């Protein structure tokens, strides 16, 4: 367990400035670059950027932001959380990340997913009725492209390929690529069938309830004749000097963003009791460095994960608070988790 990797994920949430007003998108993106640079400096292993196409997130082209980060960092792996493959073109996804692998000297990764929002479907002209078919066929094609050999493929969602090379080829011969899932057994089995490592998005409830999905994943890998592959956890959280400070800092921003999304999806508004219960017993890893480290270690053990990614941005939570949390995560939380796991 001491070989577990530790990452940070953000969606480029549009944050509030010192005056409480929302920052312009350009400043949010520049702040994300600074957050990644700090993460590299304090020893975080992986930095992931989500892709969204709505007004509360600034990052719709994560590869460009990651390429900028690559030029400012030395060792941190750079990936997505997630790339919405259903509404993208797999050949172009491969080309963009192969290019990122070149400029970052092999630090590029991809996490493929269907995403938790659907704005990209009408934006790029896709029918939500094809939701499952789009992802299934494109994930299958992506697996072929990542071999970096001539690809012959035929499906229904794009024209066929016949003995097609795609460039640039990477120096490593492939791009590390994961599949993110939110708790669908079918998605877990698909990841195993295609040979992709698994990322579990644990955004609500006790992380221990996801352990059966990991068991299913490893059984499916064995049945498909594949070697054991790593599992990662993506979960929300925030680190401050004390438990009370962490909760009080995050709460108003969490309430606002979750209540807004809930109104779109028919959820009830987030209450303080519900939030505190999820901090204590659920998916939120919020508190002092010791509290967060203890909870991460428990999550990693119970799920059987080889990577833990903290989704550290929470709605309009200001850049300065995010920088402080990143510093504590790298300098105090990660070393403590390694001690606990050892």
C-alpha positions as MATLAB code, in Angstrom:
seq = 'XXXXXXXXXXXXXXXXXXXXXXXXXXXXXXXXXXXXXXXXXXXXXXXXXXXXXXXXXXXXXXXXXXXXXXXXXXXXXXXXXXXXXXXXXXXXXXXXXXXXXXXXXXXXXXXXXXXXXXXXXXXXXXXXXXXXXXXXXXXXXXXXXXXXXXXXXXXXXXXXXXXXXXXXXXXXXXXXXXXXXXXXXXXXXXXXXXXXXXXXXXXXXXXXXXXXXXXXXXXXXXXXXXXXXXXXXXXXXXXXXXXXXXXXXXXXXXXXXXXXXXXXXXXXXXXXXXXXXXXXXXXXXXXXXXXXXXXXXXXXXXXXXXXXXXXXXXXXXXXXXXXXXXXXXXXXXXXXXXXXXX';
ca = [
       0.000    0.000    0.000;
       2.995    2.341    0.365;
       3.185    2.567   -3.441;
      -0.197    4.324   -3.682;
      -0.224    7.479   -5.829;
      -1.918   10.683   -4.732;
      -3.515   13.154   -7.104;
      -5.573   16.325   -7.244;
      -8.533   16.898   -9.566;
     -10.336   20.097  -10.512;
     -12.995   21.026  -13.043;
     -11.785   24.616  -13.211;
     -14.736   25.751  -11.114;
     -15.421   29.473  -11.568;
     -14.226   30.943   -8.274;
     -14.935   34.110   -6.328;
     -12.399   36.894   -6.038;
     -11.515   38.894   -2.914;
     -14.589   41.102   -3.417;
     -16.904   38.096   -3.643;
     -17.546   38.602   -7.351;
     -16.926   35.748   -9.794;
     -13.594   35.863  -11.581;
     -13.473   35.959  -15.402;
     -12.847   32.625  -17.109;
      -9.353   33.600  -18.216;
      -8.233   34.338  -14.669;
      -9.742   31.079  -13.414;
      -7.749   29.129  -16.017;
      -4.539   30.979  -15.144;
      -5.167   30.196  -11.481;
      -5.606   26.510  -12.316;
      -2.142   26.566  -13.911;
      -0.694   28.063  -10.716;
      -2.473   25.413   -8.636;
      -0.901   22.663  -10.735;
       2.557   24.239  -10.443;
       2.200   24.278   -6.659;
       0.994   20.667   -6.680;
       4.158   19.677   -8.527;
       6.328   21.594   -6.073;
       4.815   19.963   -2.963;
       5.057   16.393   -4.234;
       1.584   15.552   -5.574;
       1.826   12.661   -8.061;
      -1.002   13.450  -10.507;
      -2.995   16.517  -11.576;
      -6.320   15.972  -13.355;
      -8.543   18.438  -15.205;
     -12.201   17.810  -15.958;
     -13.931   18.775  -19.205;
     -17.188   20.719  -19.025;
     -19.228   22.928  -21.329;
     -21.305   25.057  -18.946;
     -21.062   28.450  -17.287;
     -19.871   27.352  -13.828;
     -16.687   25.669  -15.111;
     -13.897   27.365  -17.060;
     -12.127   24.346  -18.568;
     -13.632   23.026  -21.798;
     -10.289   22.156  -23.462;
      -8.221   20.485  -20.718;
      -5.427   19.363  -23.056;
      -4.463   22.970  -23.793;
      -4.338   23.856  -20.103;
      -2.372   20.674  -19.361;
       0.132   21.525  -22.103;
       0.666   24.912  -20.469;
       1.144   23.208  -17.115;
       3.627   20.784  -18.689;
       5.910   23.696  -19.519;
       5.860   24.879  -15.894;
       6.307   21.546  -14.096;
       8.915   18.795  -13.845;
       7.515   15.517  -12.588;
       3.755   15.532  -11.952;
       1.579   13.360  -14.218;
      -1.009   15.317  -16.208;
      -4.397   13.837  -17.029;
      -8.118   14.395  -17.328;
     -11.034   13.925  -14.974;
     -12.676   13.093  -17.371;
     -12.445   13.335  -21.165;
     -16.078   13.111  -22.355;
     -15.452   10.530  -25.059;
     -19.107   10.130  -26.043;
     -19.184   13.584  -27.653;
     -15.587   13.628  -28.864;
     -13.707   12.010  -31.737;
     -11.408    9.183  -30.568;
      -8.803    9.797  -33.273;
      -8.507   13.430  -32.258;
      -8.401   12.479  -28.566;
      -5.453   10.191  -29.286;
      -3.687   12.859  -31.374;
      -4.106   15.562  -28.724;
      -2.836   13.403  -25.894;
       0.019   11.951  -27.913;
       1.062   15.556  -28.486;
       0.703   16.287  -24.761;
       2.861   13.231  -24.064;
       5.554   14.711  -26.305;
       5.647   18.178  -24.740;
       5.447   16.761  -21.189;
       8.098   14.075  -21.816;
       5.676   11.205  -21.257;
       3.606   12.543  -18.363;
       0.244   12.559  -20.190;
      -2.686   10.391  -19.096;
      -6.334   10.132  -20.118;
      -9.397    9.221  -18.092;
     -12.276    8.405  -20.406;
     -15.837    8.820  -19.237;
     -19.377    9.696  -20.163;
     -19.306   12.684  -17.825;
     -21.870   13.693  -15.224;
     -23.378   16.455  -17.411;
     -24.942   16.270  -20.867;
     -24.339   19.777  -22.272;
     -21.743   18.490  -24.742;
     -24.317   16.343  -26.578;
     -26.443   19.135  -28.099;
     -23.358   21.372  -28.360;
     -21.618   18.925  -30.707;
     -24.741   17.594  -32.390;
     -25.199   14.235  -30.647;
     -28.488   12.620  -29.676;
     -28.852   11.702  -26.002;
     -30.779    8.686  -27.184;
     -27.432    7.310  -28.390;
     -25.796    7.851  -24.977;
     -24.773    4.242  -24.361;
     -23.898    3.338  -27.951;
     -21.689    6.389  -28.433;
     -19.509    5.615  -25.443;
     -19.379    1.855  -25.999;
     -18.236    2.104  -29.622;
     -15.839    4.990  -29.070;
     -14.210    3.303  -26.068;
     -13.704    0.220  -28.216;
     -12.057    2.327  -30.942;
      -9.933    4.158  -28.360;
      -8.560    0.861  -27.102;
      -7.459    0.041  -30.657;
      -5.879    3.456  -31.226;
      -3.834    3.191  -28.034;
      -1.990    0.159  -29.414;
      -0.385    2.620  -31.881;
      -0.598   -0.056  -34.582;
      -2.560    0.214  -37.842;
      -6.240    0.282  -36.898;
      -9.038   -1.512  -38.714;
     -12.361   -0.727  -37.048;
     -16.007   -0.455  -37.965;
     -18.983    0.771  -35.980;
     -22.106    2.885  -36.370;
     -21.099    6.215  -34.806;
     -18.318    7.262  -37.205;
     -16.826    6.151  -40.548;
     -14.774    2.921  -40.528;
     -10.976    2.797  -40.466;
      -8.899    0.367  -42.511;
      -5.204   -0.203  -41.732;
      -5.053    3.398  -40.542;
      -1.995    4.809  -38.781;
      -2.556    7.747  -36.436;
       0.187   10.226  -35.535;
       2.229   11.222  -33.628;
       3.347    7.939  -32.165;
       4.463    8.218  -28.552;
       7.909    7.338  -27.266;
       6.369    4.981  -24.696;
       4.275    3.136  -27.288;
       0.944    4.042  -25.673;
      -0.756    6.609  -23.448;
      -1.816    5.509  -19.932;
      -5.610    5.548  -20.122;
      -8.246    4.895  -17.453;
     -12.034    4.609  -17.548;
     -14.010    6.574  -14.975;
     -17.235    5.049  -13.656;
     -19.814    6.207  -11.162;
     -21.109    2.854   -9.959;
     -22.503    1.009  -12.984;
     -21.554   -2.703  -12.989;
     -21.768   -2.715  -16.795;
     -19.201    0.098  -16.979;
     -16.900   -1.776  -14.603;
     -17.028   -4.898  -16.758;
     -16.479   -2.850  -19.928;
     -13.294   -1.357  -18.444;
     -12.040   -4.857  -17.689;
     -12.938   -6.176  -21.137;
     -11.068   -3.362  -22.872;
      -8.120   -3.558  -20.496;
      -8.380   -0.077  -18.976;
      -7.509    0.707  -15.338;
     -10.560    1.806  -13.341;
     -11.364    5.145  -11.676;
     -14.277    5.087   -9.225;
     -15.971    8.475   -8.841;
     -17.095    8.381   -5.202;
     -19.038   11.601   -4.711;
     -21.637   10.453   -2.179;
     -22.102    7.843    0.510;
     -19.621    5.657    2.362;
     -16.630    4.829    0.129;
     -16.658    1.262    1.481;
     -19.815    0.541   -0.499;
     -17.734    0.714   -3.692;
     -15.513   -2.206   -2.677;
     -17.790   -4.755   -4.420;
     -17.214   -2.949   -7.724;
     -13.484   -3.456   -7.297;
     -14.078   -7.142   -6.642;
     -16.235   -7.337   -9.767;
     -13.528   -5.565  -11.766;
     -10.792   -7.974  -10.729;
     -13.021  -11.009  -11.388;
     -13.886   -9.652  -14.835;
     -10.202   -9.041  -15.627;
      -9.465  -12.659  -14.753;
     -12.357  -13.951  -16.861;
     -11.133  -11.913  -19.849;
      -7.643  -13.325  -19.354;
      -6.118   -9.965  -18.421;
      -3.492   -9.152  -15.817;
      -4.466   -7.301  -12.668;
      -4.791   -3.535  -13.279;
      -4.834   -0.582  -10.857;
      -7.912    1.061   -9.373;
      -8.171    4.752   -8.465;
     -10.642    6.705   -6.350;
     -11.819   10.238   -7.167;
     -13.558   11.929   -4.214;
     -14.252   15.486   -3.047;
     -12.441   17.128   -0.164;
     -10.624   20.087    1.312;
      -7.779   20.574    3.794;
      -7.367   23.404    6.321;
      -5.499   23.868    9.586;
      -8.376   22.504   11.705;
     -11.510   20.451   11.152;
     -13.726   23.392   12.053;
     -11.951   25.768    9.673;
     -12.176   23.272    6.822;
     -15.908   22.688    7.260;
     -16.738   26.376    7.712;
     -14.664   27.349    4.665;
     -16.173   24.754    2.330;
     -19.787   24.709    3.502;
     -21.205   27.864    1.813;
     -19.576   26.986   -1.508;
     -20.628   23.328   -1.347;
     -24.198   24.327   -0.499;
     -24.381   26.692   -3.449;
     -22.945   24.384   -6.107;
     -24.708   21.196   -4.986;
     -28.032   22.959   -4.552;
     -27.731   24.431   -8.050;
     -26.924   21.076   -9.637;
     -29.606   19.444   -7.525;
     -32.225   21.852   -8.824;
     -31.336   20.756  -12.369;
     -31.640   17.073  -11.457;
     -34.496   17.031   -8.983;
     -32.460   16.633   -5.792;
     -33.429   18.380   -2.543;
     -31.250   21.315   -1.419;
     -28.110   20.368    0.510;
     -28.579   20.808    4.257;
     -25.860   21.456    6.824;
     -26.687   18.181    8.616;
     -26.400   16.200    5.391;
     -23.097   17.870    4.519;
     -21.592   17.227    7.944;
     -22.755   13.605    7.834;
     -21.008   13.128    4.484;
     -17.859   14.717    5.914;
     -17.969   12.376    8.908;
     -19.095    9.139    7.264;
     -19.430    9.691    3.525;
     -17.464   10.670    0.455;
     -16.216   14.127    1.512;
     -12.604   14.109    2.775;
     -12.679   17.427    4.638;
     -10.758   18.523    7.719;
      -7.334   19.034    9.217;
      -4.344   17.257    7.637;
      -4.593   14.459   10.226;
      -8.348   14.012    9.735;
      -8.110   13.983    5.942;
      -5.098   11.658    5.954;
      -6.879    9.203    8.251;
      -9.977    9.175    6.065;
      -7.999    8.803    2.824;
      -6.064    5.883    4.296;
      -9.358    4.232    5.282;
     -10.830    4.792    1.820;
      -7.750    3.367    0.100;
      -7.751    0.289    2.331;
     -11.492   -0.398    2.136;
     -11.701    0.032   -1.626;
      -8.323   -1.506   -2.404;
      -7.120    1.461   -4.466;
      -3.685    2.158   -5.928;
      -4.410    5.872   -6.427;
      -6.430    8.487   -4.572;
      -7.420   11.732   -6.338;
      -8.846   14.533   -4.191;
     -11.309   16.772   -6.058;
     -10.117   19.857   -4.192;
     -12.107   22.610   -5.945;
     -15.603   23.256   -4.610;
     -17.712   25.669   -6.603;
     -16.789   29.294   -5.936;
     -14.218   28.462   -3.223;
     -11.515   31.133   -3.751;
      -8.134   30.502   -5.350;
      -6.265   31.458   -2.181;
      -8.090   28.782   -0.168;
      -7.395   26.215   -2.887;
      -3.679   27.040   -2.855;
      -3.558   26.623    0.913;
      -5.339   23.259    0.665;
      -2.942   22.051   -2.037;
       0.057   22.992    0.095;
      -1.293   21.111    3.108;
      -2.250   18.112    0.972;
       1.239   17.778   -0.483;
       3.337   18.612    2.553;
       1.275   17.059    5.358;
      -1.558   14.836    4.158;
       0.295   12.679    1.621;
       3.286   11.893    3.898;
       0.893   11.048    6.737;
      -1.239    8.755    4.557;
       1.898    6.902    3.500;
       2.779    6.398    7.177;
      -0.714    5.114    7.965;
      -0.728    2.715    5.030;
       2.719    1.398    5.940;
];
